[in-house]
Amino acid sequence: QLQLVESGGGLVQPGGSLRLSCTPSSRFNLVDFAVGWFRQAPGKEREGISCISVDGSTTKYEISVNGRFTISRENAENTVYLQMNSLQPEDTGIYYCAMNWRPPADICTVTDGTYEFWGQGTQVTVSS
């Protein structure tokens, strides 16, 4: 059974940065997966915020994070990162990574129904 491990969340002041990481359990190879990041703010539904395709050629961002967040994949490290800059209080929430097994290499989506595997989430709090 594939497990995903997220890390990097925490408390940060407005304008600060965090980098989230997502790694599949050891016997699974990241190269087989497209990866998405989702977040659930308090009292709101989970929303897709970014994704990256298997070959890394396609990335997508939800409009509110575009230009502030950057998704990347380091297959040699078996890790996907979400670099989050200029964080604002409205970015507060639980952040989840998710993986989609062997989609077309250049496609990704921020639709949560696409993803078969999910992490437990990591809390991000932006507050002064």
Secondary structure as GFF3:
##gff-version 3
##sequence-region A 1 128
A	DSSP	beta_strand	4	7	.	.	.	ID=ss1
A	DSSP	beta_strand	10	12	.	.	.	ID=ss2
A	DSSP	beta_strand	18	24	.	.	.	ID=ss3
A	DSSP	three_ten_helix	30	32	.	.	.	ID=ss4
A	DSSP	beta_strand	33	40	.	.	.	ID=ss5
A	DSSP	beta_strand	47	52	.	.	.	ID=ss6
A	DSSP	beta_strand	59	61	.	.	.	ID=ss7
A	DSSP	beta_strand	69	74	.	.	.	ID=ss8
A	DSSP	three_ten_helix	75	77	.	.	.	ID=ss9
A	DSSP	beta_strand	79	84	.	.	.	ID=ss10
A	DSSP	three_ten_helix	89	91	.	.	.	ID=ss11
A	DSSP	beta_strand	93	101	.	.	.	ID=ss12
A	DSSP	three_ten_helix	112	114	.	.	.	ID=ss13
A	DSSP	beta_strand	117	118	.	.	.	ID=ss14
A	DSSP	beta_strand	122	126	.	.	.	ID=ss15
###
